[in-house]
Amino acid sequence: MITTPELITTAEVPTAVIHLVIPGRDMPKYMDPAIQDIIKCLADQGMQPAGPMFSYHYRRPSETFDFEIGFEVSKT
């Protein structure tokens, strides 16, 4: 059974992200390097992820995936 959607309000959270537009078949080629780039960029600034990795998809996948991957950070 599907539950009724509920609209909620949440607090803004700072994040570090990389935006990718790639063919689905190339996901393994780009995903891990992008994750490592974010982690390195944060480390270079004396930061670390403050939560698990997330992805935000801008549209349904077609020939390409248009999405961001990122991490919550504790400071901006």
HUNORWO-V33204 format. One record per helix or strand of 2 or more residues. SS is the DSSP state (helix for helix, strand for strand). FROM is the first residue (numbers start at 1). TO is the last residue. If there is no record, write none. Layout:
((SS | FROM | TO) (SS | FROM | TO))
This chain:
((strand | 15 | 23) (helix | 24 | 44) (strand | 54 | 57) (strand | 64 | 73))
